[in-house]
């Protein structure tokens, strides 16, 4: 997913001299082609993410379309004040690219687990929050972010959902997609963990539990129409995210359901309100924290059994 984003950004930068890429001393092999072809549009700010973000804000004020690049928590949580005061307050065209969404860097421990970024970034006024599920979608999203005049955050996952790109492109800022239409239970996922949703839905279908799947690749602005449509045909909405259950996808969907008086039951599957202190591969951590397909199936069956004892 990361490579597709950089490739597309390189293509766009060759056509548009306003595009700038600033890295926080990261991704040299990945960024080599961009750096060689667009040398005047590339800056290495060093291990100084706050300065990187301040520099991005200054360039955006001069008319540049700026992308900052680093691992999960570093271009977001480390420089939250600069994003809030310098970028979002002035509604600048600064786009944060964060690799290592969720447990992508699971072996590096809690400091590299991006599990609060979505809730914190979506709380910033004017900030768009995008979580693509596949490489082609991530590349398409770059076009949308360049065209969007304000700030954005794109979380790039190591895993992917494994979906084919549809003829319509498959990504529009603020729009979700119904991947599997069904009455009964609807799984709502975002990012690479959508693969676990699709597998869980298939397993549940085989056990007589009708289960649809909705993809929300934009957390903010959220697609209210798609969520309400899913609620109208469901007796249970299940949000699945490689992120804390506090304030991320589940929180955003809960707000929509509450704001519109939807009485449908909501189950939020994600990391509980704890730090992820265990280390291991992304697959291992999903299983450990009960975010994998098997755990999703088990939790949904428990809720269904409670409703129909």
N, C-alpha and C positions, 0 to 999 in steps of 0.2 A: 504493500500500500504506500509506504514511504517513497519507494523508488518511482512509482507512478506519479505521485504528487510533484516530486522534484523535476521529473521529465516534462510534465505539462507546464510547470512554472518556467522552466528554461525556454520552452517553445514560446510562451507568452512574453517573456522578457525580451526575447530577440525581436519581437514585433513592437514592443511598447517600452521605450526607454524610461518611463516613469517607474517601472517595477524595480524594487530594491529587495535584496535578500540579506538579512543580517543573522549570522549564526553566533551562538554563545560558545564558541570554540568546540564545535561538535560537527560530526558528519562529513569529514573531509573526503573520504572515498565516495560517499553518496553525492556530495556536492561538487565533485571535480569537474563534471561536464558543464555545470552552470557557471562555475568560477572561471573556466577557461574560455567559454563563449561570451560571457557577460561580465568580464572583469570589473568594468566600471560601475556595475550594478550589484556588487558583492562586497560585504564588509564582515570581517571577523572581529566581533566586539570583545573576544576573550571570555574568560569565566567571570563575567560581570553582567548578569542578566538585567539588573536594575538599570545600568548604564545603557545596555542594549535597547531596552524599552524606551528610555528617555531619548536616545538617539533616533529611534524609530518615530517617536512623536514629532521631533524637530523636522525630520525629513518629510513626514506627512504634511506638516504645516507649510512646507515649501512646494507641495503639490505631488509628492511621490506616493506611489502605492507600495506600502512597505509590508514585507513578511519577516517575522522573527522566527527563529528555529532553535529548538532545544528539546530536552527530554521532559516529558510530563509536567512535573511539579516546578521545574526551574523557570520556564518563561511565564508561569502563571502565579503560583503561590509566592515564590521568592520575590516577585516584583508586582505584587498586588497593588501597592500604593501608586506606583507609576502607571499601571493600567487604569486605575480608577481616576487619579487626579489629572494625569497628562493626556491619556488616550481617550477614555470614554467620556470624560467631562466635556472634552472639546470635539467629540464625535469624529475622531480622525480615522483615516483609512489605514489602520494598522491591523494586520492579520497575524495572529499567533498560531504557528504550526507546532504542535507538540507531538513528538513521537513517543511511543511507549504507553499508550492508553491502558488503563486498568492494571492487569498483572503481566503486561507484555515483558517487562523487565523483572519478572518474578524472582529470579535468582539473586538480584542485587539488593533485595530487602525493602523494608517499609519506605525508606527515603525515595525509592524509585517506583513505588507503587502509586499510580495516579488514581486515587479512589475518592477524592473530594473535589476534584477540579470542575466537574460539571455543575455542581450546586453552587460553587463559589463564582465561577465565570458567569453563570446565567443570572446571578444576583446583580451584576454590574449593568446599570442602565445603558442602553444602546448596543450592548454586546450581543452579537449573533453567535450561537453555539451549534457547531456542526459535528456530527459523529458518523462518518461514512462506514458502511459495512463491508465494502469490497474495493479492490484497487481501482477499477474503472469508475466507481462512484466517487472515490476520493479525487481522482483526476478531474472529473466533471465538476466537482465542487470548487476546485481552484478557479475555474472560469467564473462561477457565480460570485465568489468572494472578490475577485478582481473588479467585477462589474458593480458590486455593492459599495456604496460610498463610505460606509461607517466601519467601526471596528468589528472584528470577528475572532472566534477561537475555533480551530479545527483540531480535534483529537484523533490522532492516527494510531490505529491498532496494529499489533503484529499479526493477529489472526484475521480471518475474513469469513464471510457467510457462505461463500461459494456459489453465489448467484450469477446468472448470465445477465449481461447488460441488455435491457429492453430497447426496442426501437426508438422510444421517445427519449432516450438518454438516461432515464432512471434516477435523475436527481433534479430537484427544484428547491431552492431555498424556502424553508417553511412548509414544505409539503411532505406528507407521509405516503406510504404505499400499502395497500392491502395485498399481501403475498398469498395468503390462503384465506378464502372467504368461507365462514362457517358460523352457524348459530351455536350458542352454548357458552363455550369458554373462548376468550380471545387473549392470545399472548402478544404483548407489545414489547419489542426489543429495539436496541440501538447498538451499532458497532458490530464487531466480529462475533460477539456472543450470540448474535442472531442465529448462527448455525445451531446453537444449543436449543433455541426456541423451535426451529424447524424440525429438529430431530424429536424433541419432546412432543410436538403436535402430532407427528406421524405415529409415535408410540401410543399416545392417548387415543388417537383415532382407531388404532388397532385393538384397543381395549373398550371400544364402544363409547368413548367420550369425545363428542364433536368439538374440534378445537381449531380456531382460525389463528392467523399470524399477521400482525401489522408491524411494519418497519417505520420507525421515526428517526430518520437520519438528521433531522434538525430538532434540537431540543428547545431552541429559542430562535425565532418565534415558533411556538408549538402549533401543530396542525389541529385546531379545535374541531373542525368539521369531520376529519377522519376519526378522531377519538370519540366524538358523539355518535358517529355512525356505528362504530364498534360497540359502544355501550348499548345502543338500541337493539342489537341482535345478540347480546350476551347477558348471561346471569353471573358471570365472573370475568373480571379483567385482571390479567396477571402481567405486571411489568417486570422485565428482566434486564439487569444492567450489571456490568463489571465495575461497580462503583458503590459507594455508600447508599443505603436506602434513604438517607436524609437529604432531601433537596434536589436529587438528580432527576432521572427520567420518571421514577415513581412519584416523586413529589410534584413534578410538573403535570403529570396526568391526573393526580389526585386533585390538584387545584382546578383543573378544567372540569372534572366531574362534580366537584363541590360547587363551583361557580354557576353551573348550569342545572343544579338540583337533581343530578342523576343518582338514583338510589342503588345502582349496581355495586356489588361487592368488589373490592379491590384487594389483591394480594401483591405485595411488593417483594420481589426476589432480588437480593443484592447483598452487599457486605453489611452486616449489622453494625450498629454504632460503636465500632471498635477499630483499633489499628490492626492492620494485617501483619502480625508479627512472625508469621511462618514464611519461609522462603522455599522456592521451588519453581518448576516450570509453570507457564500459564495454565496448561491443562491440569497439572497437579493442584494448583491453587484454586481453580474453579471447582474441582471435586472436593477439596478440603473445606472450602467455604460454602459448599452446597449450591453452586451456581451452574452445575453441569446438567445435561439433559435428564439424567437419571434422578437427580435431586428435584428438578423442576416437576417431573412427572409425579414423584412421591408426594410433594407438597400439594399439588393440585388434587390428587386423589384424596388426600386427607380432607381438604376443604369440601370437595364434592360429597364425600361420605358424611361430613357434618351436616350438610344441607339436606341429604337424603339418607338418613340412618336406616 
